[in-house]
Amino acid sequence: MLFSPVSLALTLILLSSAAAAPVPDAAAYSDLVVRAPGPITPAQQAAALKVAKQIKNKLRPQPDQAVFWSGTKKGQDGKTASVKPDAQKYAKANGKETINQALAKNNIKIPPPSQNPASPRLWDVASKAWALRSKGETNAVVGDRRPGNVYDRIEKPTLIKNPNVNKIVEHDKNKGTSSTVHQK
């Protein structure tokens, strides 16, 4: 016999208890589900901790220089494209920098998720640090954004709560407009 009657009964009780347990609204935890790392090896964990330490020690925007970006725009060819190049171009032209430019300047390399399952969480940590350490006026180059994007979920709320940020200006690449979305 594969299962004893006692083990079968215990298994059924545990399964029925789990099925009857209340489940919180999944939408309230969507960022945790999406950003939770998969199985991680000790070497990947050590590498992630090293990157997190670099972020903590080196990622610091200068006052009035932090540029954020999120979303996509319609290109001239009608195809959808990220606004990231627009943000980098805006930052360079105005003596500012995006988080990507700051990471590269400081030789901080967040690995792709295929190399380290902690990668999405490292991006969350870097984004939060970039927003927490911003000062003065910040700019965001935006387009059409997916639900749960990092800018709306982490960066923008952190900027609004940051007492050192006095203005947030969003530059919408689809509408061709710039607007102050928060000012103290």
VEXSERO-632730 format. One record per residue (C-alpha): x, z, y; residue in three letters. Coordinates in steps of 0.05 Angstrom, whole numbers, plus 5000, padded with zeros to 4 digits. Layout:
% residues N
ATOM    c1    c3    c2  torse
ATOM     X     Z     Y    ALA
...
This chain:
% residues 184
ATOM    c1    c3    c2  torse
ATOM  5000  5000  5000    MET
ATOM  5028  4979  5068    LEU
ATOM  4996  5036  5110    PHE
ATOM  4976  5104  5087    SER
ATOM  4905  5126  5105    PRO
ATOM  4933  5178  5153    VAL
ATOM  4979  5130  5190    SER
ATOM  4923  5079  5195    LEU
ATOM  4876  5131  5223    ALA
ATOM  4928  5154  5274    LEU
ATOM  4942  5083  5295    THR
ATOM  4868  5069  5305    LEU
ATOM  4860  5133  5346    ILE
ATOM  4919  5115  5391    LEU
ATOM  4894  5044  5401    LEU
ATOM  4824  5067  5418    SER
ATOM  4851  5118  5467    SER
ATOM  4893  5065  5501    ALA
ATOM  4835  5017  5505    ALA
ATOM  4790  5071  5535    ALA
ATOM  4839  5094  5588    ALA
ATOM  4821  5075  5659    PRO
ATOM  4862  5018  5687    VAL
ATOM  4878  5017  5761    PRO
ATOM  4863  4955  5802    ASP
ATOM  4918  4907  5782    ALA
ATOM  4920  4877  5852    ALA
ATOM  4943  4944  5881    ALA
ATOM  5005  4940  5837    TYR
ATOM  5017  4865  5837    SER
ATOM  5084  4872  5872    ASP
ATOM  5108  4921  5819    LEU
ATOM  5086  4875  5763    VAL
ATOM  5116  4813  5793    VAL
ATOM  5182  4845  5816    ARG
ATOM  5194  4890  5756    ALA
ATOM  5258  4871  5719    PRO
ATOM  5255  4851  5646    GLY
ATOM  5302  4879  5594    PRO
ATOM  5369  4892  5626    ILE
ATOM  5437  4902  5593    THR
ATOM  5485  4957  5615    PRO
ATOM  5531  4903  5644    ALA
ATOM  5474  4872  5684    GLN
ATOM  5454  4941  5709    GLN
ATOM  5525  4956  5731    ALA
ATOM  5529  4888  5766    ALA
ATOM  5463  4901  5802    ALA
ATOM  5486  4970  5824    LEU
ATOM  5550  4939  5852    LYS
ATOM  5509  4888  5892    VAL
ATOM  5461  4943  5916    ALA
ATOM  5521  4983  5941    LYS
ATOM  5548  4922  5979    GLN
ATOM  5479  4913  6011    ILE
ATOM  5479  4986  6032    LYS
ATOM  5548  4984  6061    ASN
ATOM  5552  4914  6092    LYS
ATOM  5484  4886  6109    LEU
ATOM  5473  4904  6183    ARG
ATOM  5443  4856  6233    PRO
ATOM  5466  4860  6306    GLN
ATOM  5413  4878  6358    PRO
ATOM  5367  4819  6375    ASP
ATOM  5399  4776  6320    GLN
ATOM  5357  4785  6257    ALA
ATOM  5318  4723  6235    VAL
ATOM  5268  4726  6178    PHE
ATOM  5235  4668  6143    TRP
ATOM  5178  4656  6094    SER
ATOM  5137  4598  6069    GLY
ATOM  5134  4523  6066    THR
ATOM  5118  4466  6113    LYS
ATOM  5098  4393  6105    LYS
ATOM  5159  4349  6112    GLY
ATOM  5159  4282  6148    GLN
ATOM  5154  4249  6079    ASP
ATOM  5091  4290  6065    GLY
ATOM  5125  4334  6014    LYS
ATOM  5125  4409  6017    THR
ATOM  5191  4441  6036    ALA
ATOM  5217  4511  6048    SER
ATOM  5224  4535  6120    VAL
ATOM  5291  4567  6102    LYS
ATOM  5333  4509  6131    PRO
ATOM  5292  4513  6195    ASP
ATOM  5305  4588  6200    ALA
ATOM  5380  4578  6188    GLN
ATOM  5382  4522  6241    LYS
ATOM  5343  4566  6290    TYR
ATOM  5389  4625  6278    ALA
ATOM  5453  4584  6286    LYS
ATOM  5428  4550  6350    ALA
ATOM  5409  4618  6381    ASN
ATOM  5468  4661  6360    GLY
ATOM  5428  4698  6308    LYS
ATOM  5429  4701  6232    GLU
ATOM  5383  4701  6172    THR
ATOM  5391  4749  6114    ILE
ATOM  5420  4692  6073    ASN
ATOM  5472  4677  6125    GLN
ATOM  5490  4751  6130    ALA
ATOM  5496  4758  6055    LEU
ATOM  5543  4697  6052    ALA
ATOM  5584  4722  6112    LYS
ATOM  5593  4789  6076    ASN
ATOM  5607  4757  6009    ASN
ATOM  5547  4791  5977    ILE
ATOM  5521  4750  5919    LYS
ATOM  5453  4766  5890    ILE
ATOM  5451  4732  5822    PRO
ATOM  5394  4687  5801    PRO
ATOM  5341  4720  5756    PRO
ATOM  5366  4678  5698    SER
ATOM  5433  4716  5702    GLN
ATOM  5406  4785  5720    ASN
ATOM  5334  4808  5712    PRO
ATOM  5345  4858  5770    ALA
ATOM  5354  4800  5818    SER
ATOM  5283  4802  5847    PRO
ATOM  5289  4876  5860    ARG
ATOM  5357  4866  5894    LEU
ATOM  5324  4816  5941    TRP
ATOM  5271  4868  5957    ASP
ATOM  5325  4919  5971    VAL
ATOM  5363  4871  6015    ALA
ATOM  5300  4850  6053    SER
ATOM  5281  4922  6066    LYS
ATOM  5351  4940  6090    ALA
ATOM  5352  4878  6136    TRP
ATOM  5286  4899  6167    ALA
ATOM  5302  4973  6171    LEU
ATOM  5368  4959  6206    ARG
ATOM  5340  4908  6255    SER
ATOM  5340  4926  6329    LYS
ATOM  5308  4896  6391    GLY
ATOM  5272  4829  6385    GLU
ATOM  5266  4798  6316    THR
ATOM  5244  4728  6299    ASN
ATOM  5211  4699  6238    ALA
ATOM  5206  4626  6220    VAL
ATOM  5142  4619  6178    VAL
ATOM  5100  4567  6144    GLY
ATOM  5046  4570  6091    ASP
ATOM  5059  4634  6053    ARG
ATOM  5040  4652  5982    ARG
ATOM  5004  4719  5970    PRO
ATOM  5053  4775  5958    GLY
ATOM  5111  4741  5994    ASN
ATOM  5169  4785  6014    VAL
ATOM  5160  4776  6089    TYR
ATOM  5087  4799  6090    ASP
ATOM  5096  4851  6035    ARG
ATOM  5162  4884  6055    ILE
ATOM  5196  4856  6117    GLU
ATOM  5140  4851  6169    LYS
ATOM  5110  4921  6154    PRO
ATOM  5180  4951  6157    THR
ATOM  5194  4917  6223    LEU
ATOM  5129  4942  6252    ILE
ATOM  5145  5014  6231    LYS
ATOM  5218  5008  6254    ASN
ATOM  5224  5047  6320    PRO
ATOM  5285  5005  6339    ASN
ATOM  5246  4938  6337    VAL
ATOM  5209  4925  6401    ASN
ATOM  5184  4854  6389    LYS
ATOM  5169  4807  6331    ILE
ATOM  5161  4733  6346    VAL
ATOM  5136  4685  6292    GLU
ATOM  5152  4611  6297    HIS
ATOM  5101  4573  6255    ASP
ATOM  5132  4508  6230    LYS
ATOM  5065  4479  6209    ASN
ATOM  5029  4493  6274    LYS
ATOM  5089  4482  6319    GLY
ATOM  5074  4548  6355    THR
ATOM  5111  4612  6372    SER
ATOM  5074  4677  6382    SER
ATOM  5089  4750  6392    THR
ATOM  5056  4785  6333    VAL
ATOM  5080  4855  6350    HIS
ATOM  5107  4888  6413    GLN
ATOM  5122  4960  6433    LYS
